[in-house]
Amino acid sequence: MADQQTLAPYSEREITLTRVLDAPRSRVWAAWTEPEHLTKWFAPAGFTCPEASVDLRVGGEARLVMRSPDGVDMPNVGHFEEVVDQQRLVVRSEVNGPDGSPLIRSRYVATFEDAGTGTRLTVVAKAQVFSEQMVPALEGMKLGWDQCIEIGRAHV
């Protein structure tokens, strides 16, 4: 990752989403941490996630490929900053341009809490963009996360 001290973001956005899912915490956690589950839901409507791998430990990587409706693959690599089994995930990722400079930096915190027989999932996601061309990605951030979580609801 590029030196975070020397770069100022062009724009940034933070969102918080909370949902109560009708599944026990162990199943919701598995949906967020196991590749065979992530490939079924971790992409917004119209997109797919044909590839996923997860090294679930602090410092480990989560690698996903999102495929757009027109067949363009968008690799995404995140690094786990915090992993508290069935309670909390903190993931940071960066998308770089061809010259290695950052285009988007993001970080999300997902918390998993018992809610009766279900699970309260809270996601706080923050993203920064470092070029004007990436601003539309911020505009669609809430919608994309909403769609992912709603698609994921059917897979827990």
Secondary structure as UniProt FT lines:
FT   TURN            4..6
FT   STRAND          11..21
FT   HELIX           25..33
FT   HELIX           35..41
FT   TURN            45..46
FT   STRAND          48..54
FT   TURN            58..59
FT   STRAND          61..67
FT   TURN            69..70
FT   STRAND          73..84
FT   TURN            85..87
FT   STRAND          88..96
FT   TURN            98..99
FT   STRAND          102..115
FT   TURN            116..117
FT   STRAND          118..129
FT   HELIX           132..134
FT   HELIX           135..139
FT   HELIX           141..153
FT   TURN            154..155
//
